[in-house]
Amino acid sequence: MSAQNVTVLGLGQMGAALAGALLEGGHRVTVWNRTPAKADPLVARGAVRAADVAEAVAGDGPVVVCVLDYAAVLERLTPVADRLRGRDVVNLTSGSPEQARAVAAWAAERGIGYLDGAVMTTPPGVGDPANMVLYSGDPAVLAAHRAVLAAFGDPVDLGADAGLASLYDAGLLGLMWSVFGGWLHATALTGADGVAATDFTAVADRWLRTVSWFMTGYAGQVDAGVYPGHDATVDVQVAAIGHLLEAGEARGVDARLPELHLELMREVVAAGHGGDSYARVIEAFRRKG
Ligand SMILES: NC(=O)c1ccc[n+]([C@@H]2O[C@H](COP(=O)([O-])OP(=O)(O)OC[C@H]3O[C@@H](n4cnc5c(N)ncnc54)[C@H](OP(=O)(O)O)[C@@H]3O)[C@@H](O)[C@H]2O)c1
C-alpha cells in the first residue's frame, strides 16, 4: 500500500511498538511522548519528533493514541480538540467499556472520528498478522484506515459500539488468566512426578484445541439457553474433578482452583441440572452478576 501520514501519541512499550510497526510498513510517522527521549530510537529509524501534542496532530493522517489510561488520553486530547475536528483518532489505550463510550461521546460532540481498540498481544507481537487488534466505534474510521491499521496486526471489527473492544478485551484477559491458572496448576501436578513443563505443555497445547472445539459447541447452547448433556454431564465432571483433587492432595498441590470449579458445578447440581452439559455453569456466573 502507499505510504500514509500517521501520528502516534504515547511511546511507552506498546506505543513504541505501534510506531515501529508503522515505520516498518513504510508510513510517514510523527511521534510524541511526554518523556521526549523515548522517541529517540524511532527518530533514528525515520520518525519525525513533534515538540508537543499540538505539533504532533498538525498533519492530516489518523492519530493513534496509546498512553497509560483514558484520563491521560483526555488530558492530552482536550487541549487540541479544535485541531482534531474532522480528523480521526484511534485509541489503543486500555480502559473500561464505560470509559471508551464516554470518550467516543466526547469525540462525537467535537466532530472527531473515533475508533477504540484493544491490542491482543504484547509489544513483541505487534506487527504479526497472526495477532488480533480488536476495534469498535465509528465504522467509517475503520474503513478509512484499515490498511494502515493492518500494520499492527489483524484488524477485527466488533461494530459501532465503541465500548465493545474494551469489553471483549476484559473478557479475553479473564479467559487468559483462567487458562494460565489451569495450565500452571496442571504443570505443578504433573511436575510433582518429575514431568518437565515443556513435555506436559506439548500435550496441553493439543488438548486446548479440543477444549476450543467444546467451547464452540457450548456457545450455541448458551445462546439457545438449552444445555443438553449428550456429550458429558455436569454429574460426570463432578466425579472426574474428584480424581484431580485426589491426585493433587497426594502431591501437596494447592487445591483452590479445582475447588472453585467444583463449587460452581455443585451449584448446578443443587439447582437440579446435573444431567446438563458444562455450559449450564454460565448460570452460576450470571447469578453473581
Ligand atoms: N504492554 C502490553 O503488553 C500492552 C498490551 C495491550 C495493551 N496495552 C495498553 O497500552 C497502554 C500503554 O501500555 P505500555 O505497556 O506502553 O505502558 P508503558 O510502557 O508504561 O507506557 C505508558 C505510556 O503512557 C504515557 N503516559 C502516562 N501518563 C501520561 C499522561 N498523563 N500524559 C501523557 N502520557 C502519559 C507514558 O509517558 P512517559 O513515557 O512520559 O511516562 C508512556 O508513553 C496501556 O493502556 C496498556 O494497558 C499494553
The ligand as a Gaussian input file, in Angstrom:
#p B3LYP/6-31G(d) Opt

LIG

0 1
 N        2.357000      -3.672000      27.202000
 C        1.429000      -4.513000      26.778000
 O        1.634000      -5.732000      26.631000
 C        0.061000      -3.990000      26.417000
 C       -0.845000      -4.831000      25.736000
 C       -2.093000      -4.341000      25.381000
 C       -2.465000      -3.060000      25.751000
 N       -1.578000      -2.274000      26.452000
 C       -2.028000      -0.946000      26.853000
 O       -1.257000       0.052000      26.215000
 C       -1.205000       1.208000      27.059000
 C        0.258000       1.589000      27.242000
 O        0.922000       0.462000      27.844000
 P        2.510000       0.321000      27.822000
 O        2.831000      -1.112000      28.057000
 O        3.045000       1.037000      26.652000
 O        2.852000       1.128000      29.155000
 P        4.172000       1.968000      29.494000
 O        5.359000       1.370000      28.840000
 O        4.154000       2.113000      30.979000
 O        3.893000       3.382000      28.810000
 C        2.919000       4.262000      29.305000
 C        2.852000       5.419000      28.360000
 O        1.815000       6.321000      28.828000
 C        2.400000       7.617000      28.905000
 N        1.665000       8.403000      29.895000
 C        1.303000       8.059000      31.142000
 N        0.599000       9.055000      31.717000
 C        0.560000      10.070000      30.806000
 C       -0.017000      11.349000      30.782000
 N       -0.696000      11.825000      31.851000
 N        0.113000      12.094000      29.671000
 C        0.780000      11.630000      28.602000
 N        1.355000      10.419000      28.543000
 C        1.238000       9.640000      29.644000
 C        3.842000       7.367000      29.282000
 O        4.616000       8.517000      29.049000
 P        6.066000       8.651000      29.720000
 O        6.996000       7.883000      28.847000
 O        6.330000      10.113000      29.728000
 O        5.969000       8.078000      31.126000
 C        4.147000       6.239000      28.310000
 O        4.331000       6.718000      26.997000
 C       -1.885000       0.841000      28.385000
 O       -3.211000       1.301000      28.372000
 C       -1.823000      -0.684000      28.343000
 O       -2.855000      -1.278000      29.125000
 C       -0.325000      -2.694000      26.779000

